[in-house]
């Protein structure tokens, strides 16, 4: 995919993120890996008004290479993840209602549904709180994402990873649906969780499906 195509995919994903109800207004941000760094959505630009030329190209050390806009205030979070996870192609950060509600409770999503395994493990962790845009938040997020492709951010929101922005968006939609199921189940009582053995069986089944 060319850089021009990556810019277009980034804008399309940001708009789709809002249409899906994962974020509102200018909140949330999306990045995609390119040679020498990343492309990231700009700060404080409504997604419906954003074009490919508004996307900011920068190195992972924070140096802006191309773009007339300021990068998202969460660029450190995106850069930290892309640096720590070379196989990841895109990062999405959003504030969906149910994921954020659980994050405000500082609860991870336990294995209450087999699809929790879609994020790579038996739980979807909640990273400890840190101020937005800080190196501390980036470090906490990288740690929470170890062997995972999604996590919650305490008192903040959700992060998902993918090979592409489209893949990261699809995972975010799935995680938000799981968060909604868990939140609703909590209104009745403490839901039952699947065992580690049961979740391992699900992960193996997912791997076999992807392989073949």
QUITAQUI-V370370 format. One record per helix or strand of 3 or more residues. SS is the DSSP state (h for helix, s for strand). FROM is the first residue (numbers start at 1). TO is the last residue. If there is no record, write none. Layout:
# QUITAQUI-V370370
SS	FROM	TO
SS	FROM	TO
This chain:
# QUITAQUI-V370370
h	3	19
s	29	34
s	37	40
h	47	49
h	52	54
s	56	58
s	64	66
h	75	84
s	90	94
h	97	104
h	114	119
h	135	144
s	150	153
s	157	162
h	165	186
h	196	211
